[in-house]
Amino acid sequence: MSTDGKINYVEFPSLNIETTKKFFSGVFGWSFTDYGPEYTAFSDAGLNGGFYQSDLTASSEKGGALIVLYSNNLEDTQSRIQAAGGSIIKPIFSFPGGRRFHFSDPNGNEYAVWSA
């Protein structure tokens, strides 16, 4: 399969890089490599990417892309997100093909998690 023209990397804003790393490593098991105090790259997330220091946040209401993660157990993932300082912004709901919920990380960025 050719990699030409394929999504290869994604970057998100982060109000606090250390909080971001703690949240995503604790909840989802992501690994991080720091590139200075204002940037960290993540791996073990299905698609590699990074977080950059910023006062901005990303949300679908502001026109940002919605990143959707997969979970084998929505309720367990939701509990881990809340215990790690994330907020549920749309509770679990059904849609054709499965169920999902939306959350914000401790920085205020919006993501979703779905399950079949």
C-alpha positions as CSV (number, residue, x, y, z in Angstrom):
1,M,0.0,0.0,0.0
2,S,1.4,3.4,-1.0
3,T,1.8,6.0,1.8
4,D,1.7,8.8,-0.7
5,G,-1.3,11.1,0.1
6,K,-2.2,9.2,3.3
7,I,-2.7,10.7,6.7
8,N,0.6,10.2,8.5
9,Y,0.6,12.3,11.6
10,V,-1.7,14.5,13.6
11,E,-1.0,17.4,16.1
12,F,-3.1,18.8,18.9
13,P,-2.9,21.9,21.1
14,S,-2.0,21.5,24.7
15,L,-2.3,24.0,27.6
16,N,-0.1,21.8,29.7
17,I,2.2,19.2,28.1
18,E,2.9,17.3,31.4
19,T,-0.9,17.0,32.2
20,T,-1.5,15.8,28.6
21,K,1.1,13.1,28.8
22,K,-0.1,11.9,32.2
23,F,-3.7,11.8,31.0
24,F,-3.2,9.9,27.7
25,S,-0.6,7.5,29.0
26,G,-2.8,6.7,32.0
27,V,-6.1,6.3,30.2
28,F,-5.0,4.9,26.8
29,G,-1.5,3.7,27.3
30,W,0.1,6.1,24.8
31,S,3.9,6.6,24.9
32,F,5.6,10.0,24.6
33,T,8.9,11.4,23.4
34,D,9.7,15.1,24.3
35,Y,11.2,17.5,21.8
36,G,11.8,20.4,24.0
37,P,9.5,21.9,26.6
38,E,6.7,22.9,24.2
39,Y,6.3,19.7,22.1
40,T,5.8,16.0,22.8
41,A,5.2,13.3,20.2
42,F,3.0,10.3,21.0
43,S,3.0,6.7,19.8
44,D,1.0,3.6,20.5
45,A,-2.2,5.4,19.6
46,G,-3.0,3.8,16.2
47,L,-1.7,6.9,14.4
48,N,1.4,8.8,15.6
49,G,1.2,12.5,16.4
50,G,2.1,15.2,18.8
51,F,0.9,17.9,21.2
52,Y,2.3,21.4,21.0
53,Q,2.1,24.1,23.7
54,S,-0.9,26.4,23.0
55,D,-3.6,28.4,24.7
56,L,-6.1,27.2,22.1
57,T,-8.3,24.2,22.3
58,A,-9.9,22.0,19.6
59,S,-13.6,21.1,19.4
60,S,-16.1,20.1,16.8
61,E,-18.3,23.0,17.7
62,K,-15.4,25.4,16.7
63,G,-15.0,23.5,13.4
64,G,-12.1,21.3,14.5
65,A,-11.8,17.7,13.3
66,L,-13.2,15.2,15.8
67,I,-10.7,12.4,16.6
68,V,-12.6,9.2,17.4
69,L,-10.9,6.4,19.5
70,Y,-12.1,2.8,19.8
71,S,-12.9,1.0,23.0
72,N,-13.9,-2.6,23.7
73,N,-15.8,-1.3,26.8
74,L,-17.2,2.2,26.7
75,E,-18.3,2.3,30.3
76,D,-14.8,1.3,31.6
77,T,-13.1,3.9,29.3
78,Q,-15.5,6.6,30.4
79,S,-14.7,5.9,34.0
80,R,-10.9,6.0,33.4
81,I,-11.3,9.3,31.5
82,Q,-13.2,10.9,34.4
83,A,-10.8,9.4,37.0
84,A,-7.9,10.9,35.1
85,G,-9.4,14.4,35.0
86,G,-11.3,14.4,31.7
87,S,-14.9,15.5,31.3
88,I,-17.7,13.8,29.6
89,I,-19.4,16.3,27.3
90,K,-21.8,14.0,25.5
91,P,-22.9,10.9,27.4
92,I,-23.0,7.5,25.7
93,F,-25.5,7.4,22.8
94,S,-26.4,5.0,20.1
95,F,-25.8,5.6,16.4
96,P,-26.0,3.3,13.4
97,G,-23.1,0.9,13.8
98,G,-22.5,1.2,17.6
99,R,-22.4,3.5,20.6
100,R,-20.2,6.4,21.5
101,F,-19.5,9.3,23.9
102,H,-17.6,12.6,23.6
103,F,-15.1,13.8,26.2
104,S,-12.7,16.6,26.7
105,D,-9.1,16.0,28.0
106,P,-7.9,18.1,30.9
107,N,-6.8,20.8,28.4
108,G,-10.4,21.1,27.0
109,N,-9.8,19.4,23.6
110,E,-12.7,17.3,22.4
111,Y,-12.5,13.6,21.4
112,A,-15.0,10.8,21.0
113,V,-14.8,7.1,21.9
114,W,-16.9,4.5,20.1
115,S,-17.7,0.8,20.3
116,A,-19.5,-1.6,18.0
